[in-house]
């Protein structure tokens, strides 16, 4: 097996980094030497212990110093490839043209900007014929709304951060429905789906796997079911014909009387491992295709391997790190 030195950033983020580590350890194609880095010191997060070598790295507002430290790790550990589930990382790696991050295949800056701005994203997709929750711009709009609840969303955000659900009776009289910072949408009662999408270097989908969250904690799904929702798959195909998003990404929908687009994240989802467990090891495919230019299995071939109606439950393993005598 070919040996590959790989760097995972932010290994304290157990949901995403833990998924990466598990998939790398289960690789059938490569022997991975896993290096991790994080601002949390070794032993204070499981990720720092589960990797083969850990580097403590200070993270502050100085992006140049952060990139400089990443480059030092690349050199000292002879890193072949970097992976990260953080959008800010991906943007920086592309900006500084980090070869080991495969910057040429990271989505364009415009893609990140569009989908971080929830108002711009929903308005553009609405113009493209995709159903979205109605945006409430003013008290007059709200007076005509049939919904008893609204969602207040931070306009520029990722990972569904900055969301509040409010009842009509809870709104203050001077509530600002729309601003540069927040937007307000009608609350849609329905089933929340996350769709994991894996595309080739040209942005063409090779798998589109919907999963319905059965239970979550702190915003991260730990139990879900893989469902063959053809309508959602078709809508995703339509969206990915409009935008080039190589590699991993995920889209969220609420399904009520019909599917409503909520957001698209041009990065791997924290629970992407669920789709991988129900189909193929996407990190093996990612590295074979993006690092070594190998041809991917076709969309049809991968989708045939999906174990639809599988229930995936996440669990976490405790770790211990001896700090020494105090």
C-alpha positions as CSV (number, residue, x, y, z in Angstrom):
1,X,0.0,0.0,0.0
2,X,1.2,3.5,-0.9
3,X,2.2,5.5,2.2
4,X,0.7,9.0,2.4
5,X,1.5,11.7,4.9
6,X,-1.7,13.7,5.6
7,X,-2.5,16.7,7.7
8,X,-5.9,17.3,9.3
9,X,-6.5,20.8,10.7
10,X,-8.7,21.5,13.7
11,X,-8.5,18.0,15.0
12,X,-10.4,19.0,18.2
13,X,-13.5,19.2,16.1
14,X,-14.5,15.7,16.9
15,X,-17.4,15.3,14.6
16,X,-15.6,16.3,11.4
17,X,-12.0,15.4,12.2
18,X,-13.0,12.2,13.9
19,X,-14.9,11.2,10.7
20,X,-11.8,11.9,8.7
21,X,-9.5,9.9,11.0
22,X,-11.9,6.9,11.0
23,X,-12.1,6.8,7.2
24,X,-8.4,7.2,6.8
25,X,-7.8,4.3,9.3
26,X,-10.2,2.1,7.3
27,X,-8.6,2.8,3.9
28,X,-8.2,-0.2,1.7
29,X,-5.9,1.7,-0.7
30,X,-3.4,3.7,1.3
31,X,-1.3,3.6,4.4
32,X,-1.8,7.0,6.1
33,X,0.6,8.7,8.5
34,X,-1.9,11.1,10.1
35,X,-0.7,14.5,11.4
36,X,-3.1,16.8,13.2
37,X,-2.9,20.4,14.4
38,X,-5.1,22.5,16.6
39,X,-5.1,25.5,18.9
40,X,-6.1,23.2,21.8
41,X,-3.1,21.6,23.4
42,X,-2.4,17.9,23.1
43,X,-4.5,15.7,25.4
44,X,-7.3,18.2,25.8
45,X,-9.2,16.8,22.8
46,X,-9.5,13.2,21.5
47,X,-8.4,14.2,18.0
48,X,-4.9,15.2,19.3
49,X,-4.4,11.7,20.6
50,X,-5.9,9.7,17.7
51,X,-3.5,11.1,15.2
52,X,0.1,9.7,14.7
53,X,1.7,13.1,15.4
54,X,0.2,16.3,16.8
55,X,1.2,20.0,16.4
56,X,-0.1,22.7,18.7
57,X,-0.8,25.8,16.6
58,X,-1.9,29.2,17.7
59,X,-4.9,30.5,15.9
60,X,-5.5,34.3,15.9
61,X,-6.6,37.0,13.5
62,X,-3.3,37.0,11.7
63,X,-4.0,34.7,8.8
64,X,-0.4,35.1,7.4
65,X,1.0,33.6,10.7
66,X,-1.5,30.8,10.5
67,X,-0.5,29.9,7.0
68,X,3.2,30.2,7.9
69,X,2.7,27.7,10.7
70,X,0.8,25.3,8.4
71,X,3.7,25.6,5.9
72,X,6.2,24.8,8.6
73,X,4.3,21.6,9.5
74,X,4.1,20.7,5.8
75,X,7.9,20.9,5.5
76,X,8.8,19.2,8.8
77,X,6.3,16.3,8.3
78,X,6.7,16.0,4.5
79,X,3.0,16.4,4.0
80,X,1.5,15.1,0.8
81,X,-2.1,16.4,1.3
82,X,-4.1,18.5,3.7
83,X,-7.8,18.1,4.5
84,X,-10.1,20.4,6.4
85,X,-13.8,20.7,7.1
86,X,-13.5,24.4,7.8
87,X,-14.5,26.9,5.1
88,X,-12.1,29.6,6.4
89,X,-9.3,27.1,6.0
90,X,-10.3,26.2,2.4
91,X,-10.5,29.9,1.5
92,X,-7.1,30.6,2.9
93,X,-5.5,27.6,1.3
94,X,-6.8,28.7,-2.1
95,X,-5.8,32.3,-1.5
96,X,-2.2,31.3,-0.6
97,X,-2.1,28.6,-3.2
98,X,-1.1,25.7,-0.9
99,X,-0.2,22.8,-3.2
100,X,-0.8,20.2,-0.6
101,X,-4.4,21.5,-0.1
102,X,-5.0,20.9,-3.8
103,X,-6.0,24.6,-4.0
104,X,-6.8,24.4,-7.7
105,X,-9.7,22.1,-6.9
106,X,-11.1,24.1,-4.0
107,X,-14.3,25.9,-5.0
108,X,-14.0,29.5,-6.2
109,X,-14.1,32.4,-3.7
110,X,-17.4,33.5,-5.3
111,X,-19.0,30.1,-4.3
112,X,-18.0,30.6,-0.7
113,X,-19.2,34.2,-0.7
114,X,-22.6,33.3,-2.3
115,X,-23.5,30.5,0.0
116,X,-22.3,32.2,3.2
117,X,-24.8,35.0,2.6
118,X,-28.1,33.2,3.3
119,X,-30.1,36.0,1.8
120,X,-28.2,36.2,-1.5
121,X,-28.1,32.4,-1.8
122,X,-31.9,31.9,-1.2
123,X,-32.7,34.8,-3.5
124,X,-30.5,33.5,-6.3
125,X,-31.8,29.9,-6.0
126,X,-35.4,31.2,-6.0
127,X,-34.6,32.9,-9.3
128,X,-33.4,29.6,-10.6
129,X,-36.7,27.9,-9.8
130,X,-35.7,26.3,-6.5
131,X,-38.3,26.6,-3.7
132,X,-37.1,28.5,-0.6
133,X,-38.8,29.7,2.6
134,X,-40.4,33.1,2.2
135,X,-38.2,36.0,3.4
136,X,-40.2,38.5,5.5
137,X,-38.9,42.0,4.8
138,X,-41.2,44.1,6.8
139,X,-44.1,44.1,9.4
140,X,-46.5,44.4,6.4
141,X,-45.1,41.1,5.0
142,X,-45.5,39.5,8.4
143,X,-49.1,40.6,8.7
144,X,-49.9,38.6,5.6
145,X,-47.9,35.5,6.7
146,X,-49.9,32.5,7.7
147,X,-47.0,31.1,9.8
148,X,-47.2,31.4,13.6
149,X,-43.4,31.2,13.8
150,X,-40.5,32.8,12.1
151,X,-36.8,32.0,11.8
152,X,-34.3,34.7,12.5
153,X,-31.1,33.8,10.7
154,X,-27.7,35.5,10.8
155,X,-27.2,36.6,7.2
156,X,-23.5,35.7,6.9
157,X,-22.8,32.4,8.6
158,X,-22.0,28.7,8.1
159,X,-22.9,25.4,9.8
160,X,-26.5,26.7,10.5
161,X,-25.1,29.1,13.2
162,X,-27.0,32.1,14.3
163,X,-30.5,30.7,14.0
164,X,-33.4,31.5,16.4
165,X,-37.0,30.3,16.1
166,X,-39.6,32.7,17.5
167,X,-43.3,32.6,17.9
168,X,-45.4,35.5,16.6
169,X,-46.3,36.5,20.2
170,X,-42.6,36.8,21.1
171,X,-41.7,39.4,18.6
172,X,-41.1,42.9,20.1
173,X,-43.0,45.8,18.4
174,X,-39.8,47.3,17.1
175,X,-38.5,43.9,15.7
176,X,-36.3,44.5,12.6
177,X,-37.2,41.9,10.1
178,X,-34.4,42.5,7.6
179,X,-30.9,44.1,8.0
180,X,-27.3,43.6,6.9
181,X,-26.8,41.3,9.8
182,X,-30.0,39.2,10.1
183,X,-32.8,38.0,7.8
184,X,-36.3,36.7,8.8
185,X,-38.0,33.8,7.1
186,X,-41.3,32.0,7.5
187,X,-40.9,28.9,9.6
188,X,-41.5,25.7,7.6
189,X,-42.6,22.7,9.6
190,X,-41.2,19.5,8.1
191,X,-38.4,17.0,8.0
192,X,-34.8,18.3,7.9
193,X,-32.5,16.5,5.4
194,X,-28.8,16.9,4.8
195,X,-27.6,15.7,1.4
196,X,-23.9,14.8,1.1
197,X,-22.5,15.4,-2.3
198,X,-19.2,14.3,-3.8
199,X,-18.1,15.8,-7.1
200,X,-15.1,15.2,-9.4
201,X,-12.5,17.9,-10.2
202,X,-14.9,19.4,-12.8
203,X,-17.7,19.7,-10.2
204,X,-19.8,16.8,-11.7
205,X,-21.6,14.8,-9.0
206,X,-20.5,11.2,-8.4
207,X,-22.8,10.7,-5.4
208,X,-25.8,12.5,-3.9
209,X,-26.9,10.9,-0.7
210,X,-29.8,12.3,1.4
211,X,-30.0,11.5,5.1
212,X,-32.7,12.4,7.6
213,X,-31.5,13.3,11.1
214,X,-33.2,11.2,13.8
215,X,-31.3,12.8,16.7
216,X,-28.8,15.5,17.2
217,X,-26.8,17.2,19.9
218,X,-25.2,20.7,19.8
219,X,-26.1,21.0,16.1
220,X,-24.4,17.7,15.1
221,X,-26.4,14.7,14.0
222,X,-25.5,11.5,15.8
223,X,-28.3,9.3,14.5
224,X,-29.7,9.4,11.0
225,X,-31.3,7.2,8.2
226,X,-30.1,7.1,4.6
227,X,-33.2,7.7,2.5
228,X,-33.5,7.5,-1.3
229,X,-35.5,10.7,-1.7
230,X,-35.5,11.0,-5.5
231,X,-37.0,14.5,-5.5
232,X,-34.1,15.8,-3.3
233,X,-31.6,14.0,-5.5
234,X,-33.1,15.6,-8.6
235,X,-33.0,19.1,-7.1
236,X,-29.4,18.6,-6.1
237,X,-28.6,17.5,-9.7
238,X,-30.2,20.8,-10.9
239,X,-28.2,22.9,-8.4
240,X,-24.9,21.3,-9.3
241,X,-25.5,21.9,-13.0
242,X,-25.5,25.6,-12.0
243,X,-22.4,25.7,-9.8
244,X,-19.0,24.1,-9.9
245,X,-18.2,22.7,-6.4
246,X,-15.5,20.0,-6.6
247,X,-14.9,17.6,-3.8
248,X,-17.2,17.4,-0.7
249,X,-20.2,19.6,0.0
250,X,-23.6,19.3,1.6
251,X,-27.0,20.8,1.2
252,X,-29.9,21.1,3.7
253,X,-33.6,21.0,2.8
254,X,-36.8,21.0,4.9
255,X,-39.4,18.8,3.3
256,X,-43.0,19.8,4.0
257,X,-45.6,20.0,1.2
258,X,-42.5,20.2,-1.0
259,X,-38.7,20.5,-0.4
260,X,-37.4,24.0,0.6
261,X,-33.7,24.8,0.2
262,X,-32.1,26.0,3.4
263,X,-28.4,26.2,2.8
264,X,-25.4,24.8,0.9
265,X,-22.0,24.4,2.5
266,X,-19.0,23.9,0.1
267,X,-17.2,21.6,2.5
268,X,-17.7,18.2,4.0
269,X,-20.5,17.9,6.6
270,X,-19.7,16.9,10.2
271,X,-21.7,13.7,9.7
272,X,-20.4,12.9,6.2
273,X,-19.1,9.6,7.6
274,X,-22.7,8.4,7.7
275,X,-23.0,8.5,3.9
276,X,-19.5,6.9,3.5
277,X,-20.5,4.0,5.8
278,X,-23.6,3.4,3.8
279,X,-21.7,3.5,0.4
280,X,-18.0,3.9,-0.2
281,X,-14.9,5.4,1.5
282,X,-15.0,8.9,0.0
283,X,-11.5,9.8,1.3
284,X,-10.0,7.0,-0.8
285,X,-11.9,8.2,-3.8
286,X,-10.9,11.8,-3.1
287,X,-7.2,11.1,-2.8
288,X,-7.1,8.8,-5.8
289,X,-8.9,11.3,-8.0
290,X,-7.7,14.7,-6.8
291,X,-4.1,13.8,-5.8
292,X,-3.3,11.1,-8.4
293,X,-5.7,12.0,-11.2
294,X,-7.3,8.6,-11.3
295,X,-10.8,8.2,-12.9
296,X,-13.7,8.0,-10.4
297,X,-16.4,5.3,-10.6
298,X,-19.4,6.7,-12.4
299,X,-22.3,8.4,-10.6
300,X,-24.5,5.3,-11.4
301,X,-21.9,2.9,-10.1
302,X,-21.5,4.7,-6.8
303,X,-25.2,5.2,-6.3
304,X,-25.9,1.5,-6.9
305,X,-23.6,0.8,-3.8
306,X,-25.6,2.9,-1.4
307,X,-27.3,0.9,1.3
308,X,-30.6,2.8,1.4
309,X,-32.7,2.7,4.5
310,X,-29.6,2.2,6.7
311,X,-29.7,3.7,10.2
312,X,-26.3,5.2,11.2
313,X,-25.6,5.8,14.9
314,X,-22.5,7.7,15.9
315,X,-20.6,6.9,19.1
316,X,-17.5,8.3,20.6
317,X,-14.6,6.5,22.2
318,X,-13.1,7.9,25.4
319,X,-9.4,8.8,25.4
320,X,-6.9,9.4,28.2
321,X,-3.7,11.5,28.1
322,X,-1.3,11.5,31.1
323,X,-0.1,15.1,31.8
324,X,2.5,13.9,34.3
325,X,2.8,14.6,38.0
326,X,1.6,18.1,39.0
